[in-house]
Structure formats: C-alpha cells, structure tokens
C-alpha cells in the first residue's frame, strides 16, 4: 500500500537544493503540504536569499502540490519559530519536521577558529533544536508528530577536519534519544538519517566523479519519507547512500563487575573482558543502563 501524506503538513529545512529539495518534492508528490525552508546561503552559511526556496515551491505547485517558502535561518531562534508559525498560519498544523539544514566549515581541530566551530554547532544542533522546540507543542496537542534528524557518519564515526560538524551531528543523536522517550506518550516519533549523497556539501571532498554520479540525493529520500510516516519506528538511525540502507545502533558490551573495591590494576587486568563486544546489546534509555549496572 502506498504511503500517503494527504492532509499532512511537512516542514523541510534546507530544502532549496540537494537532499532537502528531493525530500520536499517527494512529500509533495505524496500529498503533503510543504513548508520549504532555505536561507539560500553558501555552503559555509554566508549570504542568504529566499530565491532557492521559492523555486522549489514553484516546482511543487507545478506538480499540483501545495507549498510555501520560508527564508529564515534555523540558527536564529526567531527565524526557526517563523518556520513553524508559517505552517500554523497557513494550514493550522504541523505533522512532520525534517531537520536537514546544514553548513560546513571544515578545518583540522588545530586550525579551526572557535567562531566557525560554534556556528556549525548552532546551525546543525541548535537549529534542529529550535525548529523542533517550536513544533513540539503543536505535536503534543495533536498527539501526533514525526521528527527526522540529519546526522552523519562523521558524527557516528569521525572524519578528519570535521570536529565541529561531527560534534554537532552526534549531538543530534543525543537529542533524538531523549525526544523519542518524551514524545512516546503523544505518538511523536523521532528518528535520524545519516546520508551519503552528492550535494553542494560533498562537492569539495575529493570523491571521484564516477562515485558521485551514484550518490543521488533522491536515493536518501525513501528512508526519510518512511521515517516520517504513520508506520515509522522511533529512535532509529538509518545510514543511506547510493541505494544502500542500514540501521545503525549504539551498543554496549556485557561488561564486567569488578566490585566496590576495584582498583586501576583490576581494571587493567580485565580490560580485554571489559572490551568484549560478543554479547553486546542496545539500550532504549539511560535508565536501562543504570538497571544493567545494578541488575
């Protein structure tokens, strides 16, 4: 059965190009009313114009869909709130938030300026927080909501020159993990996508053209749309790229109980057992970890 978003209102941030553009179009094709947000700036976050968002709105309308443009920066609290306000003013509801907006200011940790570090955190992590926070009351009231965070393998595993980006992207997983718990009682599901795609943000990474040609943004969108649907899971991270999809989990080994008198030497002697991941499992919350320690 086809997945429909008829009568749903979907916000996609950073939707003027690349991944967000692809997501916005697919939601519209499936009947959603879409808020197309894009600052219209460069990859490093400088500049700005609402033209990119307006072009995507025009594409959606040409398909027979319904959409509005918003040119605010997610890194600005008032701007982020305006994205949600536009949805409420136009359609009276917000069902889905896809936090896709992002910038890059790559440099090795020894060379990166702290202003650039903070800006990347502000756009990715705080931007996702500001937009989701603005939508949260409406989702709670409606007892329905879907939120998708855009994380990255750079955050999950690390990548040279991306300490700021990686920190922000893994921070979004921490945000997801708590929101999935707090949103559960009101049918708000929160998930994350870790995309590998050919966009403006990956153009300068030295990826061979023959590989870039396979990393189409539209090959990420199926996962994002499903994670935003009625049947979505919650607290799930999906890695996606070039038609490949895989669930990613944070897992913890069985561990070793060394007791109340454990010393540094005890820890060192048992380090191999402590590091054994053969019986590792995932936990649904921090409280489950606490229970595992004392269980």
TATAFEN-V272029 format. One record per run of one state. SS is the DSSP state (a for helix, b for strand, c for the rest). FROM is the first residue (numbers start at 1). TO is the last residue. If there is no record, write none. Layout:
SS/FROM/TO  SS/FROM/TO
//
This chain:
c/1/8  b/9/12  c/13/17  a/18/29  c/30/32  b/33/37  c/38/50  a/51/62  c/63/65  b/66/70  c/71/76  a/77/91  c/92/95  b/96/99  c/100/106  b/107/107  c/108/113  a/114/142  c/143/144  b/145/151  c/152/152  a/153/156  c/157/161  b/162/162  a/163/186  c/187/187  b/188/195  c/196/202  a/203/205  c/206/208  a/209/212  c/213/217  a/218/227  c/228/236  b/237/241  c/242/243  b/244/248  c/249/250  b/251/252  c/253/263  a/264/269  c/270/270  a/271/274  c/275/280  b/281/282  c/283/285  a/286/294  c/295/295
//
